[in-house]
Amino acid sequence: MARFHTPRHAARVGWAIACLAPPWLAMVLGAAEINLRGVVAVIAITAIVVKPRQFAFPGFSWIDLVPVLIFVSAALSTTLNGKFSPSVIVGLFCQWVLPYVLARLILISDRDAIEIIPWAATVALILAVAMILESVTDINLFSKLLGHAESVQGETGHRFGLKRAEAWLSHPIYAGLFLALLSPWVFAQAYEAFCKRASRLWLLVPAIVGIGLLASLSRGPCIVFGGVIAGLVWHYVPPIRMLSIFAFVILIAVGYTMGPSLLHLAESVERPDGMQKIKVDGETYTYSGTRHRYLLFKVYEKPLAQVGWFGFGTWGSLPKHEAMLEPQLRQLFLSVDNHYLLHYLNTGIVGSVAFSLLPLGILLLFLRTRTVLSGTPEFLSVALISSLMASSVVLATVWMAEAFCFAFLLNAGFLVALLVASRRSDPPIVRTARPLRSQRFSRPRSAP
């Protein structure tokens, strides 16, 4: 593809293949797993940089240093806790840096963003249809064909008589979040269809993606999807902003006053045998999948007090980690379903600050740069920042597995690339900065 077209076009193909590659297709290299997705991403990056005459530097932002800081803090923490090995360092680099670099190199102008939209929307459509069919037919075609064992949640975690779909992503939550993080591209392609620059059939795809998210039967992905819609509505429908702020305040008040009832409603979709009584520090608590998230802070109170600047390396990898938990709680709370908590345990204060800089820095860059964008690039940037902010909230309920961390960092890289390109575009994309209150969701006027 690089030989007969362009290296950047080849990288887009590689990016699409990486998204479609099951993350569990991997080989063990020392103490780390190197999966097919990472290998394809390396080849895609190589296809760009090995052609110096065709390579264009994408511009630089201080945010580009943040994934490197996250990687360095994780590598340093691992080393200080006696878990160093070259393969572990390679694994950390592939998780935290590789997807972001791939996105930054693929997109260097607004035109690149527009050309990527159909690719990403197609990948999302394939995943959504696969999840819908799996949920209805009770068959994971990818696992059957490739001889891969499904997750416990995917195989036995039925809700409302439907299978929790995971497609090729190895877990229903991972599949749902991966699809939710692809939804900004689907909305952007629907916007292109609304403006009569793509087939009108794309107007139906956001609904298909929404049904695909429901097929995961997980709340987190639906929250991210709703966050993307809310972000677009907030940006393009100014009159609704005050109403939404008022509704948010009401929602917080209702949640505070009706907390037990809402908790009971959330637990109603869980299996009854998952409810039990447990003791933490001599106190009795009711345990469920929903309550697991906030009980984590009580269970991990002792380790959290001893984290320090660089954390424990890889939490749970040393006998001293297990000794910090009460024996009856070790198996039940083996999964730390809160990325911020787990990242703090792994990398300490330094690593947690580095990770927090990523969504906050991108949000600040977006707020400073949004007025120079217009049309499809503007629409895409709003959808991408909304997906990143919503998923940053959802990360308080799930740990960041590589399966969807890949999509999170891709979105981060694409958005930073788009915003950087808008500042240095020559000629500018659109330099007609408009007051936010005057913006409307409408078809852009054609160029004279």
C-alpha positions, 0 to 999 in steps of 0.5 A, spaced: 500 500 500 505 504 501 509 503 495 503 504 490 499 509 494 502 513 499 505 511 506 500 515 510 494 511 506 498 505 508 498 507 515 490 508 515 489 501 512 494 499 518 490 502 523 483 499 521 487 492 521 489 494 528 482 496 530 479 489 527 485 485 530 483 481 536 487 483 542 488 476 545 492 474 538 498 475 542 505 471 543 509 471 550 515 475 550 519 474 556 514 477 561 510 481 556 505 479 551 506 482 544 499 482 540 498 482 533 495 489 534 501 492 536 505 489 531 500 492 526 501 499 529 509 498 529 508 496 521 503 502 520 508 507 523 514 504 519 510 505 513 510 513 514 517 514 517 521 510 512 519 515 506 523 521 508 521 525 502 514 523 503 514 524 511 511 531 514 512 532 521 505 533 524 507 539 529 508 539 536 504 540 542 506 539 550 501 534 550 505 529 546 510 529 552 504 526 557 504 519 554 511 519 554 511 521 562 505 516 563 510 510 560 516 513 564 513 513 570 510 506 569 517 503 567 520 507 573 515 504 578 516 497 575 524 498 576 524 500 583 519 495 585 524 489 582 520 487 576 524 490 571 525 486 564 526 489 557 519 485 555 515 489 561 518 495 558 516 494 551 509 492 553 508 498 557 511 502 551 506 499 546 500 500 551 501 507 553 505 510 547 504 506 541 497 508 539 498 515 540 504 516 536 500 512 530 494 517 531 499 523 531 503 521 525 496 519 521 493 525 521 497 532 520 491 536 517 484 537 517 483 533 510 486 527 513 481 527 518 476 527 513 479 522 509 479 517 516 472 518 518 469 513 513 474 508 515 473 509 522 465 509 521 466 502 518 470 499 523 465 501 528 459 499 524 462 492 523 463 491 531 456 494 532 453 489 527 457 483 530 455 485 537 448 485 536 448 478 532 452 475 538 447 478 543 441 475 539 444 468 537 448 467 543 454 465 539 461 469 538 463 467 531 470 470 532 471 465 538 468 459 535 472 460 528 479 462 532 478 457 538 478 462 543 475 461 550 470 467 551 470 471 558 466 468 564 461 475 563 461 473 555 459 466 556 455 466 562 453 473 563 446 473 560 442 479 562 434 480 560 435 473 556 440 476 552 448 474 551 453 480 553 456 481 547 464 481 546 465 480 539 473 480 538 475 484 544 475 479 550 470 482 555 463 485 554 465 492 557 472 492 553 467 491 547 462 496 549 467 501 551 471 500 544 465 501 540 463 507 544 470 510 543 469 509 536 462 513 536 465 520 534 467 518 528 460 515 526 457 521 528 462 525 524 460 520 518 453 522 519 454 529 519 457 528 512 451 525 510 447 530 513 451 535 509 450 531 503 457 529 502 456 521 504 450 516 503 444 518 506 444 511 509 450 513 514 444 517 518 442 510 520 448 508 523 449 512 530 442 508 531 445 501 530 451 503 534 447 505 540 444 498 539 450 495 539 452 498 545 446 495 549 448 489 546 454 489 551 449 490 557 454 494 560 452 501 563 459 504 562 459 504 554 452 507 554 454 513 559 460 514 554 455 514 548 450 518 551 456 523 553 458 524 546 451 526 544 450 530 550 457 534 548 454 535 541 448 538 543 451 542 548 456 545 543 451 546 537 444 548 541 446 554 546 439 554 549 439 548 552 445 549 556 442 553 562 437 547 562 442 542 562 446 545 568 439 545 571 438 538 570 444 536 572 443 540 579 437 536 580 440 529 578 445 530 583 440 532 588 436 526 586 442 522 587 443 524 594 436 523 596 435 517 593 441 513 593 439 507 596 433 506 591 438 508 585 443 503 588 437 497 588 435 499 581 442 498 579 443 491 582 436 489 579 440 487 573 445 483 577 445 475 578 442 474 585 447 469 587 452 475 586 450 478 593 453 476 599 455 479 606 462 480 607 466 483 613 471 489 612 475 491 618 470 487 623 464 491 619 459 487 615 457 490 608 453 488 603 457 486 597 454 486 589 458 488 583 455 495 583 457 496 590 464 493 589 467 499 586 466 503 592 468 498 597 474 498 594 477 504 597 475 501 604 478 494 602 485 497 599 485 503 605 492 500 608 495 499 601 493 506 599 496 509 605 503 506 603 503 508 596 508 513 596 511 517 590 512 511 585 507 506 587 508 498 588 510 497 580 505 492 578 499 491 584 498 484 586 505 481 583 509 481 589 507 477 596 507 483 600 501 486 596 497 480 598 499 480 605 496 487 605 489 485 604 485 481 609 485 473 607 477 473 606 477 479 601 483 477 597 480 473 591 473 477 591 477 484 590 482 481 586 479 486 580 480 493 582 475 496 577 477 503 578 483 505 573 485 511 578 485 507 584 489 501 580 494 506 577 495 510 583 497 503 586 501 501 580 505 508 579 504 512 585 503 520 586 508 521 580 504 516 575 497 518 577 499 526 576 502 524 569 495 520 567 491 526 569 494 531 565 492 527 559 485 528 559 485 535 562 491 538 558 487 535 551 481 539 554 485 545 555 487 545 548 480 544 545 478 550 549 483 554 547 483 552 539 476 550 538 474 557 535 478 556 529 475 550 527 469 549 522 464 544 519 466 537 519 473 538 523 469 542 528 464 537 529 469 531 529 473 535 535 467 536 539 465 529 539 472 526 540 473 531 546 466 529 549 468 521 548 474 522 552 471 526 558 465 521 558 470 515 558 475 519 563 469 519 568 467 511 566 474 509 568 472 510 575 468 504 575 473 499 570 480 498 570 483 501 563 485 494 559 489 494 553 483 492 549 480 499 549 486 503 552 488 503 545 482 506 542 482 511 548 489 513 546 488 513 539 482 518 540 487 522 544 492 522 539 487 524 533 484 530 537 491 533 539 493 532 531 487 536 529 487 541 534 495 542 532 493 542 525 488 547 526 493 552 529 498 551 523 494 550 517 496 554 511 491 556 508 487 556 515 482 551 515 477 556 517 479 563 521 472 565 522 472 565 529 465 566 532 462 567 538 459 560 541 452 563 542 451 564 535 453 557 533 448 552 530 448 545 527 447 547 520 449 545 513 456 549 512 455 554 506 459 552 500 465 555 498 464 561 493 
